[in-house]
Amino acid sequence: MMRIRASCQACGREREAPPEMLAKNPRCMYCGGGLDMSEADRETLESARAGAGKKTNVRKSRAECPVCGRALLVPPGEEAHCTYCACPFVLVEEGMPVMPGPRDTEFAPEVSPEAEQMRQKLLERMRAAASVTGARLARPVELALLALSWRYAHANASEQEVETLVEMLRAAEQGLNGTLPQGVSPLSPPDTADVIAQSICSDIRTNIVNLSNGGALVRVTTETHRVNDDAAADIAVGAVIGGVVGGLVGAAASQDNGYEVRHDLCVEMRRIEGGCVLEFYAEWSTGEPRDMTRVQENLTNTILRTLPDHTVRAVLIKTVFGGWLRAISTLSLQKQQLANRLDCLGPGLEGLMPLAQG
């Protein structure tokens, strides 16, 4: 299926979708900003728009998102993303939402004796690979490995995905026993950015930027104040000297009583093997460096203290559903949807139910 790759002009997030889907909503699904794309992709999008105008009475079926449970109207057979949690799926003709994976059919009610034997051997190998000290694994990690073994037995996880997820579970094991280095996340930079912005700092103004080196940046506005024209000009000059193009790009427009200048805590995530490492620094909204305030120091400590719990939960859920599931989707997982998934996989997974929200 042809897909168009675009990036948001406002928040920098990337979006990849079929041209027919973008034709219906050619804006960022996170902030509503406009999209940048190649000239060839833009021509494809325009063709899709023209074709969409000729279609009438397109049949849509009601389906529930397999992660957050929201009711959706989706054309059968077309790839779709939940408009609430961004979980991808395809609605098959009988109304069953199917998520990505090596197979696109429902799970068989039971696995063959040969597959069961392979599953047991794989489970033992995964336990050894996920253990950090050789000691007994934490209960959540043990259950996640069991779920992964069932996925493999059902042909729902490839060997490469198993290897990747086991490495992530090894880091999750460290997070649970307190040996994961501070400021390290087992998730990718974009996934870690979602966790920080949408969970830890959900009640604060944040902006996520995907960096060209594969990293991510979360700007958290902790404080604001107003300055007069002279003070704003001083900050803008400093920003230009520091190489920030556009001066007061990040500040609000001029008001009757001056300019609004933001104090941003910047959390930059740099990709490393097995996840990413976090770096904290403070800037004005213009991009000019500044010393951290007490509020920003406290928030930095809060992020460092709470991040392991959030990332471990995301890793466990990814193991159950698939490594393709984004962290932003894991934040909305509901109990009924998790129960449905666990019932499909196999017995002995009830202990994973606390991962769900409602």
Contacts in CASP RR format, 6 or more apart in sequence:
PFRMAT RR
TARGET T0000
AUTHOR 0000-0000-0000
METHOD contacts of the structure
MODEL  1
MMRIRASCQACGREREAPPEMLAKNPRCMYCGGGLDMSEADRETLESARA
GAGKKTNVRKSRAECPVCGRALLVPPGEEAHCTYCACPFVLVEEGMPVMP
GPRDTEFAPEVSPEAEQMRQKLLERMRAAASVTGARLARPVELALLALSW
RYAHANASEQEVETLVEMLRAAEQGLNGTLPQGVSPLSPPDTADVIAQSI
CSDIRTNIVNLSNGGALVRVTTETHRVNDDAAADIAVGAVIGGVVGGLVG
AAASQDNGYEVRHDLCVEMRRIEGGCVLEFYAEWSTGEPRDMTRVQENLT
NTILRTLPDHTVRAVLIKTVFGGWLRAISTLSLQKQQLANRLDCLGPGLE
GLMPLAQG
1 18 0 8 1.000
1 79 0 8 1.000
2 18 0 8 1.000
2 19 0 8 1.000
2 44 0 8 1.000
3 16 0 8 1.000
3 17 0 8 1.000
3 18 0 8 1.000
3 19 0 8 1.000
4 16 0 8 1.000
4 17 0 8 1.000
4 18 0 8 1.000
4 19 0 8 1.000
4 22 0 8 1.000
4 37 0 8 1.000
4 41 0 8 1.000
4 44 0 8 1.000
4 45 0 8 1.000
5 14 0 8 1.000
5 15 0 8 1.000
5 16 0 8 1.000
5 37 0 8 1.000
5 38 0 8 1.000
5 41 0 8 1.000
6 14 0 8 1.000
6 15 0 8 1.000
6 16 0 8 1.000
6 22 0 8 1.000
6 35 0 8 1.000
6 36 0 8 1.000
6 37 0 8 1.000
6 41 0 8 1.000
7 13 0 8 1.000
7 14 0 8 1.000
7 15 0 8 1.000
7 35 0 8 1.000
7 36 0 8 1.000
7 37 0 8 1.000
7 210 0 8 1.000
8 14 0 8 1.000
8 15 0 8 1.000
8 28 0 8 1.000
8 30 0 8 1.000
8 31 0 8 1.000
8 32 0 8 1.000
8 33 0 8 1.000
8 34 0 8 1.000
8 35 0 8 1.000
8 36 0 8 1.000
9 33 0 8 1.000
9 34 0 8 1.000
9 35 0 8 1.000
9 36 0 8 1.000
10 28 0 8 1.000
10 31 0 8 1.000
10 32 0 8 1.000
10 33 0 8 1.000
10 34 0 8 1.000
11 28 0 8 1.000
11 30 0 8 1.000
11 31 0 8 1.000
11 33 0 8 1.000
11 207 0 8 1.000
11 208 0 8 1.000
11 209 0 8 1.000
12 28 0 8 1.000
12 208 0 8 1.000
12 209 0 8 1.000
12 210 0 8 1.000
13 28 0 8 1.000
13 30 0 8 1.000
13 31 0 8 1.000
13 208 0 8 1.000
13 210 0 8 1.000
14 210 0 8 1.000
15 22 0 8 1.000
15 28 0 8 1.000
15 29 0 8 1.000
15 35 0 8 1.000
17 79 0 8 1.000
17 81 0 8 1.000
18 78 0 8 1.000
18 79 0 8 1.000
19 41 0 8 1.000
19 44 0 8 1.000
19 45 0 8 1.000
19 47 0 8 1.000
19 48 0 8 1.000
20 48 0 8 1.000
20 52 0 8 1.000
20 78 0 8 1.000
21 78 0 8 1.000
21 79 0 8 1.000
21 80 0 8 1.000
21 81 0 8 1.000
22 35 0 8 1.000
22 45 0 8 1.000
22 48 0 8 1.000
23 45 0 8 1.000
23 48 0 8 1.000
23 49 0 8 1.000
23 51 0 8 1.000
23 52 0 8 1.000
24 52 0 8 1.000
26 34 0 8 1.000
26 35 0 8 1.000
26 45 0 8 1.000
27 33 0 8 1.000
27 34 0 8 1.000
27 35 0 8 1.000
28 34 0 8 1.000
28 35 0 8 1.000
29 81 0 8 1.000
29 83 0 8 1.000
29 86 0 8 1.000
30 208 0 8 1.000
37 45 0 8 1.000
58 75 0 8 1.000
59 75 0 8 1.000
59 76 0 8 1.000
60 73 0 8 1.000
60 74 0 8 1.000
60 75 0 8 1.000
60 76 0 8 1.000
61 73 0 8 1.000
61 74 0 8 1.000
61 75 0 8 1.000
61 76 0 8 1.000
61 91 0 8 1.000
61 95 0 8 1.000
62 71 0 8 1.000
62 72 0 8 1.000
62 73 0 8 1.000
63 71 0 8 1.000
63 72 0 8 1.000
63 73 0 8 1.000
63 74 0 8 1.000
63 89 0 8 1.000
63 91 0 8 1.000
63 95 0 8 1.000
63 96 0 8 1.000
63 97 0 8 1.000
64 70 0 8 1.000
64 71 0 8 1.000
64 72 0 8 1.000
64 97 0 8 1.000
64 337 0 8 1.000
65 72 0 8 1.000
65 82 0 8 1.000
65 84 0 8 1.000
65 85 0 8 1.000
65 87 0 8 1.000
65 89 0 8 1.000
65 97 0 8 1.000
65 337 0 8 1.000
66 87 0 8 1.000
66 89 0 8 1.000
66 97 0 8 1.000
66 99 0 8 1.000
66 337 0 8 1.000
66 340 0 8 1.000
66 341 0 8 1.000
67 82 0 8 1.000
67 85 0 8 1.000
67 87 0 8 1.000
67 321 0 8 1.000
67 325 0 8 1.000
67 329 0 8 1.000
67 330 0 8 1.000
67 332 0 8 1.000
67 333 0 8 1.000
67 334 0 8 1.000
67 337 0 8 1.000
68 82 0 8 1.000
68 84 0 8 1.000
68 85 0 8 1.000
68 87 0 8 1.000
68 329 0 8 1.000
68 332 0 8 1.000
68 333 0 8 1.000
68 334 0 8 1.000
68 337 0 8 1.000
69 334 0 8 1.000
69 336 0 8 1.000
69 337 0 8 1.000
70 82 0 8 1.000
70 83 0 8 1.000
70 84 0 8 1.000
70 85 0 8 1.000
72 80 0 8 1.000
72 82 0 8 1.000
72 83 0 8 1.000
74 80 0 8 1.000
74 91 0 8 1.000
74 97 0 8 1.000
75 91 0 8 1.000
76 91 0 8 1.000
76 92 0 8 1.000
76 93 0 8 1.000
76 95 0 8 1.000
77 90 0 8 1.000
77 91 0 8 1.000
77 92 0 8 1.000
77 93 0 8 1.000
78 90 0 8 1.000
78 91 0 8 1.000
79 88 0 8 1.000
79 89 0 8 1.000
79 90 0 8 1.000
80 88 0 8 1.000
80 89 0 8 1.000
80 90 0 8 1.000
80 91 0 8 1.000
81 87 0 8 1.000
81 88 0 8 1.000
81 89 0 8 1.000
82 89 0 8 1.000
82 329 0 8 1.000
84 332 0 8 1.000
85 328 0 8 1.000
85 329 0 8 1.000
85 331 0 8 1.000
85 332 0 8 1.000
86 326 0 8 1.000
86 328 0 8 1.000
86 329 0 8 1.000
87 99 0 8 1.000
87 325 0 8 1.000
87 326 0 8 1.000
87 329 0 8 1.000
88 99 0 8 1.000
88 100 0 8 1.000
88 324 0 8 1.000
89 97 0 8 1.000
89 98 0 8 1.000
89 99 0 8 1.000
89 100 0 8 1.000
90 97 0 8 1.000
90 98 0 8 1.000
90 104 0 8 1.000
91 97 0 8 1.000
91 98 0 8 1.000
92 98 0 8 1.000
92 104 0 8 1.000
96 106 0 8 1.000
98 104 0 8 1.000
98 105 0 8 1.000
98 106 0 8 1.000
99 321 0 8 1.000
99 322 0 8 1.000
99 325 0 8 1.000
100 322 0 8 1.000
100 324 0 8 1.000
101 156 0 8 1.000
101 157 0 8 1.000
101 322 0 8 1.000
101 324 0 8 1.000
102 155 0 8 1.000
102 156 0 8 1.000
102 157 0 8 1.000
102 158 0 8 1.000
103 154 0 8 1.000
103 155 0 8 1.000
103 156 0 8 1.000
106 344 0 8 1.000
107 154 0 8 1.000
107 156 0 8 1.000
107 344 0 8 1.000
107 345 0 8 1.000
108 154 0 8 1.000
111 119 0 8 1.000
111 150 0 8 1.000
111 153 0 8 1.000
111 154 0 8 1.000
115 153 0 8 1.000
116 153 0 8 1.000
118 152 0 8 1.000
118 153 0 8 1.000
119 149 0 8 1.000
119 150 0 8 1.000
119 152 0 8 1.000
119 153 0 8 1.000
120 149 0 8 1.000
122 149 0 8 1.000
122 152 0 8 1.000
122 162 0 8 1.000
123 145 0 8 1.000
123 146 0 8 1.000
123 149 0 8 1.000
126 145 0 8 1.000
126 148 0 8 1.000
126 149 0 8 1.000
126 162 0 8 1.000
126 166 0 8 1.000
126 169 0 8 1.000
127 137 0 8 1.000
127 142 0 8 1.000
127 145 0 8 1.000
128 134 0 8 1.000
129 166 0 8 1.000
129 167 0 8 1.000
129 170 0 8 1.000
130 137 0 8 1.000
130 141 0 8 1.000
130 145 0 8 1.000
130 166 0 8 1.000
130 169 0 8 1.000
130 170 0 8 1.000
130 173 0 8 1.000
131 137 0 8 1.000
131 170 0 8 1.000
131 173 0 8 1.000
132 170 0 8 1.000
132 173 0 8 1.000
132 174 0 8 1.000
132 177 0 8 1.000
132 179 0 8 1.000
136 142 0 8 1.000
137 145 0 8 1.000
137 173 0 8 1.000
138 173 0 8 1.000
138 176 0 8 1.000
138 177 0 8 1.000
139 351 0 8 1.000
140 172 0 8 1.000
140 176 0 8 1.000
140 312 0 8 1.000
140 316 0 8 1.000
140 352 0 8 1.000
141 169 0 8 1.000
141 172 0 8 1.000
141 173 0 8 1.000
141 176 0 8 1.000
141 316 0 8 1.000
143 348 0 8 1.000
143 349 0 8 1.000
143 351 0 8 1.000
143 352 0 8 1.000
144 169 0 8 1.000
144 172 0 8 1.000
144 315 0 8 1.000
144 316 0 8 1.000
144 319 0 8 1.000
144 320 0 8 1.000
144 352 0 8 1.000
145 166 0 8 1.000
145 169 0 8 1.000
145 319 0 8 1.000
146 348 0 8 1.000
146 349 0 8 1.000
147 319 0 8 1.000
147 320 0 8 1.000
147 342 0 8 1.000
147 345 0 8 1.000
147 349 0 8 1.000
147 352 0 8 1.000
148 157 0 8 1.000
148 162 0 8 1.000
148 165 0 8 1.000
148 166 0 8 1.000
148 169 0 8 1.000
148 319 0 8 1.000
148 320 0 8 1.000
150 345 0 8 1.000
150 346 0 8 1.000
150 349 0 8 1.000
151 157 0 8 1.000
151 320 0 8 1.000
151 322 0 8 1.000
151 345 0 8 1.000
152 159 0 8 1.000
152 162 0 8 1.000
154 344 0 8 1.000
154 345 0 8 1.000
157 165 0 8 1.000
157 322 0 8 1.000
161 322 0 8 1.000
161 323 0 8 1.000
164 323 0 8 1.000
165 315 0 8 1.000
165 318 0 8 1.000
165 319 0 8 1.000
165 322 0 8 1.000
165 323 0 8 1.000
167 274 0 8 1.000
168 186 0 8 1.000
168 187 0 8 1.000
168 274 0 8 1.000
168 275 0 8 1.000
168 315 0 8 1.000
168 318 0 8 1.000
168 319 0 8 1.000
169 315 0 8 1.000
169 316 0 8 1.000
169 319 0 8 1.000
171 180 0 8 1.000
171 184 0 8 1.000
171 186 0 8 1.000
171 274 0 8 1.000
171 275 0 8 1.000
171 315 0 8 1.000
172 186 0 8 1.000
172 311 0 8 1.000
172 312 0 8 1.000
172 315 0 8 1.000
172 316 0 8 1.000
174 180 0 8 1.000
175 308 0 8 1.000
175 312 0 8 1.000
176 308 0 8 1.000
176 312 0 8 1.000
178 308 0 8 1.000
180 186 0 8 1.000
180 308 0 8 1.000
182 304 0 8 1.000
183 277 0 8 1.000
183 278 0 8 1.000
183 304 0 8 1.000
183 307 0 8 1.000
184 272 0 8 1.000
184 275 0 8 1.000
184 276 0 8 1.000
184 277 0 8 1.000
184 278 0 8 1.000
185 192 0 8 1.000
185 195 0 8 1.000
185 269 0 8 1.000
185 275 0 8 1.000
185 276 0 8 1.000
185 277 0 8 1.000
185 278 0 8 1.000
185 307 0 8 1.000
185 311 0 8 1.000
186 274 0 8 1.000
186 275 0 8 1.000
186 311 0 8 1.000
186 312 0 8 1.000
186 315 0 8 1.000
187 195 0 8 1.000
187 275 0 8 1.000
187 276 0 8 1.000
187 311 0 8 1.000
187 314 0 8 1.000
187 315 0 8 1.000
187 327 0 8 1.000
188 271 0 8 1.000
188 275 0 8 1.000
188 276 0 8 1.000
189 210 0 8 1.000
189 211 0 8 1.000
189 214 0 8 1.000
189 215 0 8 1.000
189 216 0 8 1.000
189 269 0 8 1.000
189 270 0 8 1.000
189 271 0 8 1.000
189 275 0 8 1.000
189 276 0 8 1.000
190 208 0 8 1.000
190 210 0 8 1.000
190 215 0 8 1.000
190 216 0 8 1.000
190 326 0 8 1.000
190 327 0 8 1.000
191 314 0 8 1.000
191 326 0 8 1.000
191 327 0 8 1.000
191 328 0 8 1.000
192 216 0 8 1.000
192 269 0 8 1.000
192 275 0 8 1.000
192 276 0 8 1.000
192 278 0 8 1.000
192 307 0 8 1.000
192 311 0 8 1.000
192 327 0 8 1.000
193 208 0 8 1.000
193 216 0 8 1.000
193 217 0 8 1.000
193 218 0 8 1.000
193 267 0 8 1.000
193 269 0 8 1.000
194 208 0 8 1.000
194 326 0 8 1.000
194 327 0 8 1.000
194 328 0 8 1.000
194 331 0 8 1.000
195 307 0 8 1.000
195 310 0 8 1.000
195 311 0 8 1.000
195 314 0 8 1.000
195 327 0 8 1.000
195 331 0 8 1.000
196 206 0 8 1.000
196 218 0 8 1.000
196 220 0 8 1.000
196 267 0 8 1.000
196 303 0 8 1.000
196 307 0 8 1.000
197 206 0 8 1.000
197 208 0 8 1.000
197 218 0 8 1.000
197 220 0 8 1.000
198 328 0 8 1.000
198 331 0 8 1.000
199 310 0 8 1.000
199 331 0 8 1.000
200 302 0 8 1.000
200 303 0 8 1.000
200 306 0 8 1.000
200 307 0 8 1.000
200 310 0 8 1.000
201 218 0 8 1.000
201 220 0 8 1.000
201 299 0 8 1.000
201 303 0 8 1.000
204 220 0 8 1.000
204 221 0 8 1.000
204 222 0 8 1.000
205 220 0 8 1.000
205 221 0 8 1.000
206 218 0 8 1.000
206 219 0 8 1.000
206 220 0 8 1.000
206 221 0 8 1.000
207 218 0 8 1.000
207 219 0 8 1.000
208 216 0 8 1.000
208 217 0 8 1.000
208 218 0 8 1.000
208 219 0 8 1.000
209 216 0 8 1.000
209 217 0 8 1.000
209 218 0 8 1.000
209 219 0 8 1.000
210 216 0 8 1.000
211 217 0 8 1.000
211 268 0 8 1.000
213 270 0 8 1.000
213 271 0 8 1.000
214 271 0 8 1.000
215 268 0 8 1.000
215 269 0 8 1.000
215 270 0 8 1.000
215 271 0 8 1.000
215 276 0 8 1.000
216 268 0 8 1.000
216 269 0 8 1.000
216 276 0 8 1.000
217 266 0 8 1.000
217 267 0 8 1.000
217 268 0 8 1.000
217 269 0 8 1.000
218 266 0 8 1.000
218 267 0 8 1.000
218 269 0 8 1.000
219 264 0 8 1.000
219 265 0 8 1.000
219 266 0 8 1.000
219 283 0 8 1.000
220 264 0 8 1.000
220 265 0 8 1.000
220 266 0 8 1.000
220 267 0 8 1.000
220 299 0 8 1.000
221 262 0 8 1.000
221 263 0 8 1.000
221 264 0 8 1.000
221 285 0 8 1.000
222 263 0 8 1.000
222 264 0 8 1.000
222 265 0 8 1.000
222 293 0 8 1.000
222 295 0 8 1.000
222 296 0 8 1.000
222 299 0 8 1.000
223 262 0 8 1.000
223 263 0 8 1.000
223 293 0 8 1.000
223 295 0 8 1.000
224 260 0 8 1.000
224 261 0 8 1.000
224 262 0 8 1.000
224 263 0 8 1.000
225 260 0 8 1.000
225 261 0 8 1.000
225 263 0 8 1.000
226 255 0 8 1.000
226 257 0 8 1.000
226 258 0 8 1.000
226 259 0 8 1.000
226 260 0 8 1.000
226 261 0 8 1.000
227 235 0 8 1.000
227 258 0 8 1.000
227 259 0 8 1.000
227 261 0 8 1.000
228 258 0 8 1.000
228 259 0 8 1.000
229 254 0 8 1.000
229 258 0 8 1.000
229 259 0 8 1.000
231 259 0 8 1.000
232 248 0 8 1.000
232 251 0 8 1.000
232 258 0 8 1.000
232 259 0 8 1.000
232 261 0 8 1.000
235 248 0 8 1.000
235 261 0 8 1.000
235 284 0 8 1.000
235 286 0 8 1.000
235 288 0 8 1.000
236 247 0 8 1.000
236 248 0 8 1.000
236 286 0 8 1.000
238 244 0 8 1.000
238 286 0 8 1.000
238 288 0 8 1.000
239 246 0 8 1.000
239 247 0 8 1.000
239 248 0 8 1.000
239 284 0 8 1.000
239 286 0 8 1.000
239 287 0 8 1.000
239 288 0 8 1.000
240 246 0 8 1.000
240 247 0 8 1.000
242 288 0 8 1.000
244 286 0 8 1.000
244 287 0 8 1.000
244 288 0 8 1.000
247 286 0 8 1.000
248 259 0 8 1.000
248 285 0 8 1.000
248 286 0 8 1.000
249 286 0 8 1.000
250 262 0 8 1.000
250 285 0 8 1.000
250 286 0 8 1.000
250 287 0 8 1.000
251 259 0 8 1.000
251 260 0 8 1.000
251 261 0 8 1.000
251 262 0 8 1.000
251 285 0 8 1.000
251 286 0 8 1.000
252 259 0 8 1.000
252 260 0 8 1.000
261 284 0 8 1.000
261 285 0 8 1.000
261 286 0 8 1.000
262 284 0 8 1.000
262 285 0 8 1.000
263 282 0 8 1.000
263 284 0 8 1.000
263 285 0 8 1.000
263 290 0 8 1.000
263 293 0 8 1.000
263 295 0 8 1.000
263 296 0 8 1.000
264 282 0 8 1.000
264 283 0 8 1.000
264 284 0 8 1.000
264 285 0 8 1.000
264 287 0 8 1.000
265 280 0 8 1.000
265 282 0 8 1.000
265 292 0 8 1.000
265 296 0 8 1.000
265 299 0 8 1.000
265 300 0 8 1.000
266 280 0 8 1.000
266 281 0 8 1.000
266 282 0 8 1.000
266 283 0 8 1.000
267 278 0 8 1.000
267 279 0 8 1.000
267 280 0 8 1.000
267 303 0 8 1.000
268 278 0 8 1.000
268 279 0 8 1.000
268 280 0 8 1.000
268 281 0 8 1.000
269 276 0 8 1.000
269 277 0 8 1.000
269 278 0 8 1.000
269 279 0 8 1.000
270 276 0 8 1.000
270 277 0 8 1.000
270 279 0 8 1.000
278 303 0 8 1.000
278 304 0 8 1.000
278 307 0 8 1.000
280 292 0 8 1.000
280 300 0 8 1.000
280 303 0 8 1.000
281 289 0 8 1.000
281 292 0 8 1.000
282 289 0 8 1.000
282 290 0 8 1.000
282 291 0 8 1.000
282 292 0 8 1.000
282 293 0 8 1.000
282 296 0 8 1.000
283 289 0 8 1.000
283 290 0 8 1.000
284 290 0 8 1.000
292 300 0 8 1.000
311 327 0 8 1.000
313 330 0 8 1.000
313 355 0 8 1.000
314 327 0 8 1.000
314 330 0 8 1.000
314 331 0 8 1.000
316 352 0 8 1.000
316 355 0 8 1.000
317 325 0 8 1.000
317 330 0 8 1.000
317 333 0 8 1.000
317 355 0 8 1.000
318 325 0 8 1.000
318 327 0 8 1.000
318 330 0 8 1.000
320 338 0 8 1.000
320 341 0 8 1.000
320 342 0 8 1.000
320 345 0 8 1.000
320 349 0 8 1.000
320 352 0 8 1.000
320 355 0 8 1.000
321 341 0 8 1.000
332 357 0 8 1.000
333 355 0 8 1.000
333 356 0 8 1.000
333 357 0 8 1.000
334 356 0 8 1.000
334 357 0 8 1.000
334 358 0 8 1.000
335 353 0 8 1.000
335 356 0 8 1.000
335 357 0 8 1.000
335 358 0 8 1.000
337 356 0 8 1.000
338 352 0 8 1.000
338 353 0 8 1.000
338 355 0 8 1.000
338 356 0 8 1.000
339 353 0 8 1.000
339 356 0 8 1.000
342 349 0 8 1.000
342 350 0 8 1.000
342 352 0 8 1.000
342 353 0 8 1.000
END
